Amino acid sequence: MNDILKALDAVLEQRKQAAPDSSYVSGLHHKGLNKILEKVGEETTEMLIAAKDAERSGQMDDLIYETADVWFHTLVALHQMGLSSDDVLKELARRFDLSGLVEKANRPTK
């Protein structure tokens, strides 16, 4: 699976530099972070609705589809900020053997 993320990171980075009328991702990057975050929010809302529908119907296809959209647009946001999936994977690896309660308690207060 990590190969898919690496390949997607490479494509997203290439499209970030492309002309805005040549790709959807490039268009998002040229519109800026606020537009990208708007898409993350929109896709997240659609994923939440799909999850509620899946709970009732037992059909998971839409939930998987909408979750893929959330992940994709989140990766676009990360790339806009100069990050990639690898940064998130490293953080997940750091947390792997750590209780969620302990990890949360160790976070710096804001």
N, C-alpha and C positions, 0 to 999 in steps of 0.2 A: 504493500500500500504506500509505503514511503516513496517508492519510485513514481507513483502517480502524482503525489504532492510535489516532488522535485520537478517533474515534467510540467506540471501546471504552473509552478513558480517561474520556470524558464519562459513559458509562453506569456504569462502575465507581465513579466519584466520587459519582454520584447514589445508587447502591445502598448505598454506604458509610453514608449518612445515613438510610436507610430502616429500617423496623421489621424486626427479625430474622426474624420469621415471614413476611415478605412476599417475600423473595428469598434464593436460595442464597448470593449474595455478601454480602448484609447479615448473614446468619447467621454466615458465616465471620468477618467483621469484628467482630461482637459476641462471638465466642468468643476473639478475640485472635490475636496474632502467632504464638504457638506452634501453634495449630490450623492456621493458614494455612501455616506452614512444614512441618507434618506432611503437608498435602496436596501441597505442592511436592515433598517427598521421595517420597511415594507415586506421584505422577504421573511423576516422573523414573525411578523404578524400572520402572514400566510401559513407559516410552519405551525404556529400555535393553533390556528383554526383547523389545519389538517390533522394535528394530533388529537384534538377534541373529536373530530369526525371519525378518526380511526378508532378511537376508544369505543365509540358507539357501534360502528359498522364492522370492525375487525379487519377492514381493508387498509393495508399499510402503504400502498403504492404512492399515494399523494403525499404522505408524510415523508417518505424517502426522497421524493422529488423536491419538495419544498425545503427539506433539510439540506440537500445538495445546493440549492440556490443560496441559502443562508451561508453555508461554508464558502461557496464561491465568492460571494460579495464581501464576505469578511476578509478573504485573501486579497481581494482587490484593495480593500481599505488598508490592510497591512502593507501592501506594496506601495501605496500612496505615501505611507509614512516611512518608507525605506526598510521595511521588515519583510519577513517571509514566513512560510509555514515552519521552517526549521527553528525559528525563534520560539514559536508556540510549542513545538515538539520538545525542545530542550526544557521548557518550563514544565511541561507535563511529565517528562522523565524525572525532573528534580522532585516533583511531588509524588512520584509513583509509590514509594514505600512509606509515605507519610500519611498519617490519619488526617482526614479532612478537617476534623475539629482542631487538631494540633496546628495544621498549616494555617488555618484561619486565625487562630490565637497568636501565631507568630508574625502575622502581617503588621507592618508599621501602621500606627494610627494616623488618620488624616485630620 
